Amino acid sequence: MAKTRYAPDRGLIARMGLTMFLLGVVFVAFILALVFVLEASHHASNGAIVFFPVLLAVGLGFGSFYWSDKIALRTAGAVEVSPEQAPELHGIIDRICALADMPKPRVAIARSSMPNAFATGRSSKKAVICVTTSLMDRLDDRELEGVLAHEMSHVAHKDVAVMTIASFIGIVAALLVRFAFYSELFGGGGGRGRGGNNNSNGGALPVVLIVMVVGIVVYAISFLLIRMLSRYRELSADRSGALLTGQPSALASALQKVTGEMARIPTQDLRKAEPLNAFYFAPAFAKRGAGASLSALFSTHPSLERRLAELAKISEQLAR
């Protein structure tokens, strides 16, 4: 974590640490299972099923980490703006940087009917804060400051780096399943030797199926753990941002406004923003009613009710 004036939350830090530890345990078990399967197969060609997904995952992980700012801005259709082009927005960010004692990130604006914001970048020097035109139109200065303080907490806590590292195992598992599937679909897994007979260990088909099953299980577990970690980090950003500005009620008001406006946006438009859903201040999709409890397990963000309740606790703490 960068040395800033953002207040740490020991409870959340402990839970995030436990989640990262569990991801590490899953990763180690994943590697050991693959090594065991490959050694048991006695078939060197099966190593390609593992080697190429890992190599590709490393490349994708490095690219998403190193160029996260460029990728996110291009996806959002955002452009960087100077203090002359957006003086009020830059002024709010300047105040937050002074309060937090941290370097100023680049500032970008995306023309969108969806009120939202996000922060990205592999480090504070490469960070960029992006807001949509709709968000600036609908929030007052206090509310906008609360949202931006939340987003800059992600920068201070290096959340992009943390989530990229945490996602690596899921990327490997997903690619492994796909490679194993296509290997069997198009090449028969290399399981038949000369004369069309299976090898002495039962052929490569069982090996490919085992690799697929292991990949699916690991992906499912890592997916749930990563989503849990993402929700913790959103709560942490809410808390640290609210404590920095001293106005949790402004952040709560912004959350309610953004969520309310999101419900009025056509589903088709929301789906276009789905690639950046995990980055956004508030998710584009949030199920309510029946099935909401189950969908919460797969959500990148805590529920609105949970976030408002936590902010209400902070208001009570500050009032004492």
GUTINU-492468 format. One record per residue: x, y, z of N, C-alpha, C, O, CB in turn; residue in three letters. Coordinates in pm, whole numbers, plus 50000, padded with zeros to 5 digits. Each point is the difference from the previous one (the first is absolute). Glycine has a CB too. Example, Ala and Ser with C-alpha at 12.3 -4.5 7.8 and 13.67 -1.06 7.14 Angstrom:
GUTINU-492468
513194943150780499115011950000500905012050000501044999850066497074988550059ala501545022249803500825011950006499235010950073500515011150017500674982649768ser
END
This chain:
GUTINU-492468
500844988050000499165012050000500875012450000500995000850073497194986950049met501455022149796500755012549992499875007850130499004998650072500655002149680ala501355007550280499985008150121499195012649974500535010049951501714980950122lys496485008649960499125011449985499255001950131500224992750097499545003449653thr499355013850253499205002550119498684992549997499145002350086501935020049932arg498754968949886498814991649999500044990750120501004993250023498845008149725tyr499074998350329499954992050123499894985249966499164996249919499775023050203ala501904972449940499904985649977498844994150080499605005750101502884993149858pro497014990149996498944992850071500564986250031500094991449912498015021649971asp502294984850243500684987650036499114987649977500484989549959500865023350210arg497364988849857499104988649979499954996049854500104988249966498555019250229gly501185002549717499964997149857501344995049950500064991149915498175026350057leu502854988450080501334995749959500214985350037500584992349922500315031350107ile498644972550089500134986150042499214990749909500484989349963499855018350273ala498444996449729499184991749913500584999249859499964989549937498045016850198arg502545004849816500634999949868501264991350001500294992949904498795030050050met501654977950157501204991650013499654985350001500694991949939500425026450185gly497814978149947499564986150004499574995349861500294988749960498985014450279leu500025005649690499564996449864501194997749908500014990449923497895022950111thr503104995449974501214998249919500734987150039500544993049914499675031950062met499804972050153500644987650046499284987949942500644990549954500085020950259phe497944988849789499234988949945500244998649850500064988849948498215014650230leu501855007849753500324999549857501374993549979500194992349906498425028450054leu502344982550128501324993949991499954985050022500674992449931500315028950146gly498204974450021499844985750028499404993049878500454989249961499275015650285val499265001449694499374994249881501014999049886500034990149928497745019450143val503045000849914500995000149892501024988750018500324992849905499395032150071phe500794973550148500974989450028499374986349975500634991349938500525023350232val497624983549877499314987249979499774997549850500104988749953498785013750271ala500835008349704499804999349856501274995049930499944990949917498385027850097phe502804987250020501284996249938500364985650034500424992449913500355031550098ile499064972350116500324986350042499114989849928500474989349962500255019550263leu498014994649759499094990949930500414998249855499964988949947498195018050206ala502265004249781500424999149860501284991849987500134991849909498805030450046leu502004980050135501264992449996499724985150019500574991649930500695028350161val497864976950003499664986050025499354993549877500354988949962499355016550282phe499365001849694499304994649883500974997849885499944989749933497975021950139val502974998149903500934998949888501034988950024500364992849907499335031650047leu500774974350169500964989350029499334986249988500624990549953500645025050201glu497504983649887499294987349994499704995949856499894988249969499115016850253ala500875005249689499654997049861501174994349922499804992649904498535025550106ser502914985350031501214995749928499915003849852500494992749913499804988350250his499105030249811499825004249860500485014449988499305009250041498724975049925his503175017849979500615013349994499155009949923500015011950029502224977449986ala497025005849884499205009149918498915006850081499555010849962500924974949841ser499105008250308498975006250083500505012650071499205008250044499804969249988asn502315024049978500555012050064499615012749928499925010650061501964975750020gly497895012749787499625011949922498655005450045499755012049992501564979249813ala497814999650243498675004250046500135009550118499155008750020499874969449901ile502055020250158500225008550117500915011849966499765011250043499924968950105val501385017149775501015010349974499425012149927500255011350041501464970749951phe497545015849901499505011149921498985008750075500085012349990500324973749809phe498645008150276499105008650078500735008750102499665011750018498594971149950pro502755011350099500775007750099500745011449932500005011350049500254968350094val500405017349744500745010249927499085011149952500325011850011501344970949917leu497185013550019499035009949952499455008350115499805012149987499614972849824leu500335008550304499485007250118501015010250051499625011050040499024969050020ala502635016449938501055009350042499995012349908500105011350046501314969650044val498485016649779499965011149905498795008950019500115012250000501134973649841gly497585008050176498785007750021500055007750131499585011650008499164971649858leu501775010150239500105006650130500945011949996499705010550056499824967850053gly501625019949825500965010949988499405011649921500155011650037501754972049976phe497425013149878499405010549917498935007850074499975012349994500514973949807gly498635006650270498935006850074500545008250115499415010250038499054971549899ser502685014050120500635007650109500755012149947499845011150051500364967850081phe500615019049765500865010749951499245010749923500325011950008501534971549981tyr497125012549936499255009649918498575001750048499125003449921502314990549886trp498325003750321498645000750052499365013749978498815000949969501834982250201ser500155027549845499445013549982499565002349856498915005149977502555003250208asp499384988049720499665002049858498824991449959499125004549927503285000950026lys497584982050093498924990949965498675005250054498995000149929502624980650071ile498385023550127498775004650063499485012849935498805001249975501944988450238ala500145019949759499575012549938499454997749861499005006049960502725006250173leu498944978949792499524997149864498644993050005499125003049919503264995349999arg497464992550176498734992850014498875009550037498884998749950502374980850117thr499045030250020498995009550045499785011349900499045007650013501574986950221ala500275006749667499905011149906500315013350066499425010349966498894976949905gly502635012550225500335011950078501225007249943500834994049932498214995050271ala501045023949825501155008049958500545007750121499245004550085499834997749679val502234999250241500605007750109499695014849982499955005149888501894977850136glu497975024150089499675014249996500995007750087500474995050102497084999749858val502735017350000500935008750073499235008350103498775000549995502785000449805ser499165005750292499315008850096499235011249931498985004750052502814990250113pro498685009549719499285010549927498694994749942499025007449990503185003449955glu497794976550016498804994249940498964996150104498805000549973502614991449841gln499035004150305499074995850106500515005350134500464992250084498894986949787ala500565034050151500565006050122499354995250129500714997850099499825021949764pro498154978550139499334995750124500394985850037500254997150117497845018149830glu501954976149954500384986150025501434999150051500284993050096498124999449726leu502515014750112501405000150044500125006150139500824995650081499935006149680his498445008450267500065006450132499644990350112500645000050105498805021749787gly499524970150086499604990150101501114989750020500314996450113497275006949826ile503004992149951501074990050011501235006050067500684993150076498464995449718ile501155024050180501125006750067499805000250151500944997850076499435016449719asp498394988550250499715000350143500184986250062500554998750109497845020249854arg501144970949968500134986350052501474996050009500424993850097497335000349805ile503025009549996501434996850002500705006950116500894994250063499075003049689cys499645015250277500595007250113499624993550132500834998750090499105022649777ala498804974550145499554993450122500714986650020500384996550112497405014849864leu502394981449914500584986550008501515000049993500634989850028497325001649868ala502665019950067501455000849983500494989649900500854991750031499375016950205asp499214992049644500384990449896500115007249865499425010749983499434970650143met501905013049779500175006449870498665001249927499104991850019503234999149968pro497575019249931498765002049926499964990649879500954999549922498965024550154lys499004968849907499884991349883499585008049877499635011750012499774968950138pro500665013349736499455006249880498474999950011499434991950073502575000749787arg497365016350069498555001550010499394998249861500505005749902499725010150296val498724976449794499344997449872498495001050015499454998150109502454987049821ala497435017849960498545000949997499484991349885500545000149890499515023450208ile498894969049931499354991849898498585005149979499255001850096502174978049966ala498235022449814498635004149969499094987850008500094990949917500725028149934arg498334980850249499134988550021498765004250077500045009050083501954975649915ser496905008649972498755002650073499984992850134499095002050080499725000849701ser502194988850243500074992650126500865007650100501195002349974498534975949902met499715025950238500795007150101500944990550073499554991550076498585025149951pro503174984949951500944990950064501415005849995500245010549940498324970049997asn502365012450127501405004150002500854987650025499514990050052499915033450032ala501844977349879500914989050030501435005250007500315010749948498144972949939phe502405008750178501435003050009500774987949950499594988650025500065027250171ala501444986549736500834988949954501445004849985500305011750021497724977949860thr502855001250084501435003249990500804991350095499594997450113499865026149823gly501734972050015500794990550078500705006250120500434992850089499904994649702arg499795025950213500645006850113499435014150010499275004649912502844981750061ser498255020650137499495013650017500515009449891499345009749966500554986350280ser501305001049699500555008449893499284997849868499995008949915502214990550200lys497204988949867499304996949876498485000150017499264996649908502704989750023lys497585017650187498574999550030499215010249919500525010549962500044981450267ala498195004849747499095009249935498624998550065499554988950027501755009949753val498065012450243498645000350054499075004449887500235010249936500584994950302ile498164987049739499075003249893498595001650056499544991850079501904995849756cys497875022850122498605002150038499195001849872500525004449898500125006150325val498094986049784499135001849885499345013850007499875005950108499724969149877thr500005030049900499325013049996498704999550080499605009950062501424994949712thr498314983750223498744998650073500225001150150499175005750071499944979949745ser502005009050234500295000850144500205014650041499465004350102501594972749893leu499705030549927500255014050034498735008349993499845009650076502484988049837met496764998849997498755007449988499054997550116499215008750036501054990249718asp499814989150306499004996050099500445001650145499155000150089500044984149743arg502115017150193500475001250138500445014250030500495007249913500224968950084leu499095028050129500555013050041501474998150038500514988849996497215019250086asp502955002749953501444999350026500364990750115500994992849993499195030449920asp499014977050194500284991450115499894985349962500854991950037498295025950116arg499804978949773499794986149959501104995449903500514988950009497015014050023glu502835006049876501044996649903501344998150071500794991349963497995021549858leu501484995350280501244998550077500024986550072501054993550008499075031550022glu498734970750021499934987150067500304988549905500734990750035497605018850122gly501114991249722500254989649900501484999849960500604989349992497045013249924val502935009250060501405000749958500954995750112501044994049973498355024549869leu500254984550283500834995350112499964984850008501024993750029498525027650097ala499304972949847499884985449994500924994449891500754990550024496865010850059his502335004649797500814994849889501495001850025500804991349964497315014049882glu502275005850214501425002250026500524991050111501214997850011498515025849913met499374971350160500414990050098500484987449929500944993550046497425015850122ser500994987149721500444988549922501435002049949500794990649996496825004949936his502705016850030501365003249953500984998950115501064993949987498015021449835val500584990650292500894999950116500294985950048501104997150046498025025150020ala499894969049925500144986350049500474990349892500074988050023498155016950142his502105000449716500534991849889499064988449966500444988749981501895017450088lys496384996949924499024989549977500104993549863499714988249985498825023950170asp501884995649743500144994249867501054988950001499794989349943499545032649953val501804980850170501064989950009499534987950079500254988649961501485029550024ala497594984350126499534989050085499024991149925500134987850003500195026750200val498704991649729498994992249930500584992949877499554989149965498725026950116met502724990149854500644993449885500734987450045499904989649936500355032749949thr500494978950225500724988350053499024989350046500194988149974501715026850098ile497044989449996499014990450050499284992849886499624988450014500085026050188ala500124992449686499274994349887500824990249918499454992949916499235027850077ser502624979050029500884991849915499594985350001499924993749894501935022350152phe497894978550072499664985850008498714997049926499874989549937501305009250283ile497865010549786498744998049928500205000149850499374992449927499445018150263gly502084998449763500305000649856500654987149955499644994549896500635030450117ile500704970250065500684987449965498994988649993500004992249904502115016050207val497034990849990499034989050005499035000649882499704989849938500485010050312ala499335012349718499075001449889500644996249867499394993149919499445025150207ala502414986449853500704996649876500334985249994499974993949893500985029150100leu499364971350122500334985750005498804991649957500154990549923501505013950263leu497184999249863498784992849963499775001249849499664990249933499355014150296val501175007649719499755002149857501014992449914499624993849901499445028750151arg502224978049987501024992849924499744985050004500114993249898501555025050152phe498004976650068499734985750013498804995949917500014989449937500965011050292ala498005007949770498804996949923500304999449850499644990349933498975020850244phe502064999349772500305000149857501044989649962500004995149887499435029150109tyr501464972650098500994989649973499304986749974500384992649909501305019550234ser497314984949939499264987649981499065000849880499834990349927500325005550320glu499245016049733499025001549893500644998449862499444993549912499245021650237leu502494991249834500635000149868501154990149984500284995449889499065028250097phe501314973150124501164991349985499894986850071500934991949997500375028149981gly497574977850086499854987450073500914999350119500164989350058499204999949733gly501265022350249500875000350117501304992749979500764998250095497245003350043gly502284994249737501234992549977499984986650067501044994150029500175027249951gly497574973850046499884988150083500154986949927499994989550064498565023750076gly501594986849729500134987449930501374999049936500455009149931497084990450027arg503094989650066501334997749946499914993549864498975000949935501964997150295gly500134995549727500014993549870498984988850000499794992850098502655013049867arg496934993149918499024989449987498685003350064499104991650002502744992749993gly498025027850057498725004450055499714994950137498885001850049500324999249725gly501774992550293499774994850134500295010550105500855008749981499734968549939asn498705022150191500275009050111501334996650062500464988649989497085014050055asn503105007350022501284997350065499784991550123498864997350039502065024349875asn500174974050148499924990450110499355005650124499634992450089502384997149821ser497855023650098499415006250118498545003949978499455008350073502815000049990asn497114985749834498595002949980499775011249902498875004549984500714987750243gly501485012649705499835010549902499995013650063499945001650122498824982949738gly501315025550052500045013850047498635005450033499885010150068502154993349798ala496914989850084498665005050026499725001750149499525010650040499754978549751leu501015000750294499775002250144500845011450055499545007450088499944968549934pro501745025749927500875010850048499385013549966499965009050084502074976349888val497495016149905499385012649958498775002950084499775011350042501104985449725val498324992950257498795002050081500345004050143499355008650059499464974849798leu502225010250199500425003350136500485014550008499675007450092500964968549948ile500185027949859500505013849996498835009849990500015010550065502134981649826val496865004650027498835008849987499245001250131499615011050040500214982549720met499984995150307499275000350127500755008150105499415008150072499604969549874val502315020150063500825007750094499925014949969499855008250090501714972249937val498535023049844499935014149960498665006350035499955011350047501634983749770gly497334997550159498675005450031499835002450149499495010550041499594977449760ile501355002450280499885001450146500825011850051499535008050080500104967349940val501615025649932500885011050044499455013449955500035009750075501954974949916val497525015949886499435012749951498815004350085499885011750037500884982649729tyr498354996250266498825003350079500385005250139499455009950047499274972649828ala502235010750190500425004350134500695013549995499695008950080500564967249987ile500685025549838500735012749990499065011449961500175011350046501924976249890ser496935009749980499025010249959499255005550121499875012150016499884976549761phe499775002250308499265004350119500895007650097499565009950060498934970449913leu502765015350043500935006950091500365013949947500105009550077500824968249997leu499285023449795500345013049941498845009750014500205011850030501354976949807ile497225006450141498835008750017499865004550145499645011450027499234976849783arg501415002750283499975003550142501045010850030499715009650072499494967249986met502005021549887501065009850021499605013549941500265010450060501464971249937leu497665018349886499565012449937498985007250087500065012350013500354977649761ser498675002850285498995006450087500655006050124499625010850044498654972949873arg502725009350140500715005450115500705013149964500005009550078500324967350010tyr500285023549794500755011849960499075011949974500395011550021501384973749880arg497035012050052499035010949982499575005650135499885012250015499324977249772glu500565001950311499655004750133501155007950062499785010250066498694970149963leu502755015049949501175007050052500135013849938500325009750069500824968449967ser498605023049832500095013049932498905009450049500235012050016500774976849782ala497805005750226498925008350056500435005750135499865012050025498414974049856asp502245005350204500375004150135501135010350000499895010550062499394967150021arg501805019349846501145009050002499695013349931500475010550043501044969749958ser497695019449893499615012349932499125008750088500175012250005499994976049778gly498885005550287499105007550088500755006150118499725011350040498414973649893ala502825007650123500785005350113500945011349956500255009450075499624968150034leu500645021549769500915010449951499275013349985500505010350043500854972249838leu497475017250059499255012449979499215004050124499625011650016500214982949741thr499914995750332499215003050118498525001749970499265005550082502735005150014gly497574984649784498605001949960499424986849944499714999149881500765025450069gln499364965650134499424987349953498595001749945499584992549912501804995750256pro497885021849884498635002149950500005004449854499084996849926500205009350306ser501755001349727500095004349860500254988149908499434999249891501445023250184ala499974968449969500264987949922498754991449994499694994249896502755006550170leu496834998250046498764992350002498975006049905499314992749929501155000650308ala499455019949762499075006849909500384997449854499134997649916500485020050258ser501704982849797500464997249865499654985849958499574997749888502295018850143ala498334973950060499674986049971498534998449964499654993049905502174999850250leu497325013849923498564998949975499625006349867499184994549926500425005650320gln500975011349724499705006749873500474991749881499254998149904500935024150211lys501054973049893500574992249889499204987349978499694996549886502595012850163val497394983650059499254987649988498615002649945499504992349917501794998150273thr498085020349854498665003549951500025003449852499124995849925500305012450302gly501584999549731500115003649858500304987749914499544999049887501245024050178glu500024967749990500374988049925498764991849965499954993849894502285005950221met496785000349975498794992149977499185005549883499174992949944500795001450299ala500285018349720499245006149890500674998349864499415003349897499725013250267arg502104978449837500754998649875499614986849932499924989850067502015023950027ile497844986449774499644987649929501054989150020501205002750005497595011049825pro500744973950182500894988650023501064998949892501144996250028497014992050088thr501485014949760500964999149889501195009250023501144996149973496984998149872gln501625017950204501095009450027500864995350117501225001849999497365016949914asp500794975450187500754995050116500914988549960501114998850052497025008250099leu501424984649757500814988649957501265004649927501034993250005496904992949977arg502015025349952501185005349933501085003950101501194999949968497365008349845lys501024995250309500955004150104500484988350084500825001850090498075020349917ala500604965949965500314988450084501484996650009500434995550106497354996049832glu503055010449956501434996850014500715007550111501004995250052498985000149708pro499495016550277500635007950106499234999350131500255007950091500645007349734leu498194975450186499134999350117500784999150130499645006350100498664982849758asn502785002950143500784998250122500745012750041500325001850117499934974149824ala500025032949961500735012350030499105011050053500455008850073501174985149749phe497115005750143499125011350026499725002450148500104990950083498895004749697tyr500675016850250499605003950135498764992350043499914995550115501075027449849phe498074975549946498804992150026499784990949881500205004149886498775014250257ala500614969249881499864990649889498845003649908499005005750044501974976650101pro499195014449728498945002749904498814990950024498855003849977502865003749856ala498574980250213498934990450027499984996650148501034996650059499184994049709phe498605010350291499844996350141498624994050017498995007149999502585011350079ala498384968449938498724993250011499365002650135500685001050103500134981549739lys497875018550155499235001950123498914989350008499684993449902500805031650096arg498974973650120498914990550018500484985649997501074996850050497425019749847gly500684974850041500314985849995501324997749926500225005549892497334988950113ala503294997750055501294996949938501085009950033501154998249960497624991249860gly500905021250252501005010250032501084994650092501185003549986497085013949985ala501344974150124500984994450094501014991349927501205000650030497084999950151ser501254991549723500904991549923500905008349909501194997249988497134984450019leu501105028649930500795008449909501065007950074501025003949943497014997849906ser501745000750282500975007450080501334992650006501065006350013497085003550122ala501834976849857501244992150003500875002749878501224999050007497584983450122leu500555021149759500725002049875500225014849969500585003449897498444975450020phe500545030050172500115014349974501395005450031500674995350092496915006849959ser502835007949872501285006650024499895010650109501015004350056499624991449707thr498135008450268499775010550099499054995150109499154991549974501225026149849his499764987850298499014996950104498665006049960499935008749913501874990950267pro497154995849883498685005549971499935014650045500775004450086498194972749938ser500125030349917499815014150038499665000950148500505008850070498724996949698leu499944985250280499595000150141501214998250092500115006650103497644984349832glu503144999950028501204997550082500895012450002500515003850106499394971549839arg500295030949940500885011749994499425011750079500735007150070500084985349705arg497895009650214499365010950075500074997450150500215009350078498254995049727leu501364983250236500074996650142501395002550056500145005150112498094977849853ala502815013749958501375002350046500305014950008500685004550093500034973749803glu498795029550009500215014550003499255006350117500475009850059499834990449690leu498544994450285499255005050116500794997750130499975008450090497864987149789ala502864993050129500844997450117501145010250010500355004450109499074971149876lys501165028049900501085009850000499485013650046500685007050074500494980549741ile497635016150141499395012850043499835000350150500255010350064498554991449718ser500784987050275499844999350146501355001350070500105006550103497874979049868glu503075008349974501345000850058500515014450000500585004750098499884971849825gln499335030449966500495013849987499205009650089500505010650040500224984349725leu498045001450265499155008850081500324999150149499595008650078498624989049751ala502524992150211500314998250143501055009950048500384999850117499064976049860arg
END
